[in-house]
Amino acid sequence: MLDDRDLDQRKAAILRAVVQQYIETAQPVGSTTVAARPDVAVSSATVRNEMTVLEREGYLAQPHTSAGRVPTEKGYRFFVDGLGGVDSPSPTSIRAVRDFFASAHGELESMLRETTRLLSSLTHSAAVVVGDAPEVADVRSVQLVDLSPRTVLAVVVLSNGVVLKRTFDPGPEFPDGLSSDDLADAQSLVVQGLVGRGVATLATWTAPPGARGAVVADAAADAVRLAVAEAGQQVFVDGAAHVAGSFETRETVEQVLTILEQHFVVVSLLKELIDGGLTVAIGSETGVETLADCALVVAPYSAGGSPAGAIAVLGPTRMDYAETVSTVSVVSRRLSRMLTEGRPGEG
């Protein structure tokens, strides 16, 4: 059996032509159509012979006896591996991404939700954006804000861009409310004790007993612990309508939509794939049986150099890989830059 490296130039060109034609038309591809493409400089008879070899070696399949060929999972993998470096997406996509991040603002939840919508609209596929759970992040800053005599707001910014907010009562020790010095002392303690450390530190941290501001600092830490517990994993999905129009059978559509609704499955899947950076998983490579007719393009994003989550596009195996891969790549880079420089939710 031929190894991918053993495909000669002609077979490789014919296989790429079949995949590209099928991506464009969703119809089985015949030898005459392939021979007419400018990147295939041989007769239709030669193409037909080579397609027979490619079918025998598992790169192509013939759905019906008299029909043309369609790519197999192995054929798509050869095509994707041959794309080489990530090119720029179309000018329209570049402009849309640039305009989106130029005007993006607000807190992280809104940013990720809108990024999901952007990805879906550009790729005409389902899009997923996952933000890491707060527990895996570090504390970047803590701010205590005196809202009223009996109410203090704790604001914590994490390394993954998440902003946690929660109000608390400073306690009966301050019947007339906090003074500015009381608040400053507490602020100093929580900054010294928490900033630069993992969120897991919150579970055991207490202010030094007897220190000025310790009572308020402990109340602030309790408030933030509650905010972390309530925050959970952030998962945003968009593009269900695109799924409905991307697959031939209703059963496949329903299976894909069910997977997208099961956020714990989506999160686990993306975590398994992003270790290698920008990744394309085709069919069985996703490890999920019901995604056999799907391809998944995944990329991590970061905030301040720390992992912050993943973005992904889920579509049919005949997706436009070159455009989708380049779009996911540029969006992940721009989102990382925005979270590092812009810090949604700060300021």
Secondary structure, DSSP 8 states (H G I E B T S, - for coil): ---GGG--HHHHHHHHHHHHHHHHH-S-B-HHHHHTSTT--S-HHHHHHHHHHHHHTTSEE-SSTTS-BEE-HHHHHHHHHTT-S-----HHHHHHHHHHHHH--S-HHHHHHHHHHHHHHHHTSEEEEEE--GGGSBEEEEEEEEEETTEEEEEEEETTS-EEEEEE---TT-TT---HHHHHHHHHHHHHHHTTSBGGGGGT----TT-TTHHHHHHHHHHHHHHHHHH--EEEEE-HHHHHTT-SSHHHHHHHHHHHH-HHHHHHHHHHHGGGSSEEEEGGGGS-GGGTTEEEEEEEEEETTEEEEEEEEEEETTS-HHHHHHHHHHHHHHHHHIIIII-TT--
